[in-house]
């Protein structure tokens, strides 16, 4: 199970209006986004809603970052028992999205 968690995101735009997220804050901790791997329209299946889904790399881990139709950024935060089931935490990393 997961919950929709809105997060602050720092991003840049280019001349054509493209968005490039550079960092996000989750539970008062800032995470730098190393690379945007994919951008597509998608549904947030685990928490509901849809919009642009950025597949991003933070350190050695991939995560989904969504931008909804109201220009709000969110992640699908795994709840603790779900983290244990799917292996959501990586050793040395303390985030669950």
N, C-alpha and C positions, 0 to 999 in steps of 0.2 A: 504494500500500500504506500502511496505517496500523497503529499499535500502540495498545493500550489503556493509557492513562496515568492512574493515580489521582492526584487533586489535592486539596489542602485547600480547603475552601469555607466562607466566612462567609455565614450566612443568617439570616433572621428568619422567625418564624411569626406567623400571626394567630390570632384567637380560635377559628376553625373548623379550625385545624390546617394551613392552607395554608402552603406553603414559598415563600420568596422569596430566592433567592441574591443576594448583594450584591457579592461579590468572589470571585476564585479565585487561587491561586498556581500558576504554571507555570514550571518551571525556575528557582525561587528568585525569581521576579518576580511581584509582585501586580498583578492586573488588576481594576479596578472594573467591575462589570456595570452598564451604564447603564439597561437595560430588559430585562424578560422579554417576548419577543414571542409565545411559544406554549409550552404545556405539554401533553404527551400521552404515552400509553404507546407505546413504540416499541422496535424492535430496532436495536442498533448494528451495522448491516450490515457495515461495514468491519473491525470487530474482534471481533465476537461479543458475546453478552450482550444483555440487555434491561432495561428499567425505565422510569422516568420520563425523558423527554427534554425538556429546557428549551432552547428556541431563544432565545439571548440576544444582545443587542447590546453590544459592547465597542468604544467609539469609533465608527468608521464601518463596522465589520465585524460580520457575524453569525457565531455559532458554536453548536455543539451541546454541551450539558453534560448528562451522564447521572447519575442516581441509581439504583444497582442495588438488587436485592432485599435486600442486606445493609447498606443505608444507607451505601454507599461511593460517592463522587463520582468520575467519570472523564470524560476527553475522548478523542476519536479523534485521536491525534497523527500528523500526516503525516510520513513519512520523507523525507529530503532530496530524493531523485530524484522523489518524488511531488509535492513542493511545486513543483518546476520544471514538472512536467507540467500540473498543474491551476491554477497561479497562486495557491498558498495564502498567499503573503506579500503584504502590502499595503505600499506604500512608506511608511516612517515607523513601521511596526509590526513588531515582532520576535517574533511568536509563530506557531506552526504547528499550530493546532488548529481 
